[in-house]
Amino acid sequence: MSDDSPPLTVYSVVGGTGFFEELVERFYEGVAHDEVLRPLYPNQDFTDAKARLCGFLVQYWGGPADYSAARGHPRLRMRHAPFAIGPAERDAWLANMTNAVDETIENHGFPSALADILHDYFGSAASHLLNVDE
């Protein structure tokens, strides 16, 4: 007997796009007040940045591939190349994302194992984007 159910993904476990929208909102609430990261966003409005990050995360964690349909392959290093990302920027980004993950996970009552999965990915991704020694 075959199992025709869709594969289990983080996207399906968290209930879909709404979780990532909340995560991104929380992340940018931190960025708005972060003295290291705020200068990297010259606009007062984070709308486009939020949409891009949310779309990427939805796709990465198993949701619809709308991000790639609209923007092509993620190419994260290429897309972040115009920004000087050293250890301070990485650490600030990761601190804000870690807080956003923890708050969002707690808000939904998900197990800490899910937070661990997200933290592992974001830690690796943040270090992957380093492009200056500082």
C-alpha positions in Angstrom: 0.0 0.0 0.0 1.4 3.4 -1.0 1.1 6.6 1.0 -0.1 9.4 -1.3 0.1 12.0 1.4 2.3 15.0 0.7 5.8 15.0 2.2 6.2 16.4 5.7 7.9 19.8 5.4 8.5 22.7 7.9 6.1 24.6 5.8 3.3 22.1 6.4 4.2 21.6 10.1 3.9 25.3 10.8 0.6 25.6 8.9 1.8 27.5 5.9 2.6 31.0 4.9 1.2 32.8 7.9 3.9 31.5 10.2 6.6 32.9 7.9 4.8 36.2 7.5 4.7 36.5 11.3 8.4 35.5 11.6 9.4 38.1 9.0 7.3 40.8 10.7 9.0 40.1 14.0 12.4 40.0 12.4 12.0 43.4 10.8 10.6 44.9 14.0 14.1 44.1 15.4 15.9 45.4 12.3 14.1 48.7 12.5 15.8 49.4 15.8 19.1 47.7 15.2 22.0 50.2 14.9 24.1 47.8 12.8 21.4 46.6 10.4 19.1 49.7 10.0 21.6 51.6 7.8 21.5 48.7 5.3 17.9 49.5 4.5 17.8 53.1 3.2 14.0 53.1 2.8 11.8 53.6 5.9 9.5 51.1 4.4 10.5 47.4 4.7 7.6 46.2 2.5 9.6 44.9 -0.4 12.3 43.4 1.8 9.7 41.6 3.9 8.0 40.2 0.8 11.3 38.9 -0.6 12.4 37.3 2.7 9.0 35.8 3.3 8.7 34.4 -0.2 12.2 32.9 0.0 11.5 31.3 3.4 8.2 29.9 2.3 9.8 28.3 -0.8 12.9 27.1 1.1 10.9 25.4 3.8 8.6 23.5 1.4 5.9 25.9 0.3 5.0 27.2 -3.2 7.9 28.2 -5.4 6.5 31.7 -6.0 9.8 33.3 -5.1 11.7 31.6 -7.9 8.8 32.1 -10.3 9.1 35.9 -9.7 12.8 36.4 -9.1 14.6 33.3 -10.5 17.0 31.2 -8.5 17.6 32.6 -5.0 21.4 33.1 -5.5 21.7 34.5 -2.0 25.4 35.4 -2.1 24.9 37.2 -5.4 21.8 39.1 -4.1 23.6 40.2 -1.0 27.0 41.0 -2.6 26.2 44.8 -2.8 26.0 44.9 1.0 29.1 44.8 3.2 28.4 41.8 5.4 31.0 41.3 8.1 30.9 39.6 11.4 29.1 42.5 13.1 26.3 42.5 10.4 26.1 38.7 10.5 25.8 38.6 14.3 23.2 41.4 14.3 21.1 39.7 11.6 21.4 36.4 13.4 20.4 37.9 16.8 17.3 39.5 15.3 16.4 36.3 13.5 17.0 34.2 16.5 14.7 36.4 18.6 12.1 36.4 15.9 12.2 32.6 15.6 12.0 32.1 19.4 9.0 34.5 19.7 7.2 33.0 16.8 7.7 29.4 17.9 6.6 30.3 21.4 3.6 32.2 20.1 2.4 29.1 18.3 3.4 26.6 20.9 5.6 24.6 18.6 8.3 22.3 20.1 11.8 23.6 20.7 13.1 21.0 18.1 11.5 23.1 15.4 13.3 26.2 16.7 16.5 24.2 16.6 16.0 23.3 12.9 15.4 27.0 12.0 18.3 28.2 14.2 20.7 25.8 12.5 19.7 26.9 9.0 19.8 30.6 9.8 23.2 30.3 11.5 24.6 28.6 8.5 23.0 31.0 6.0 24.2 34.1 7.9 27.8 32.8 7.9 27.5 31.9 4.2 26.7 35.5 3.3 29.9 37.0 4.9 31.7 39.0 2.3 34.1 41.2 4.3 36.5 40.5 7.1 35.7 43.8 8.9 
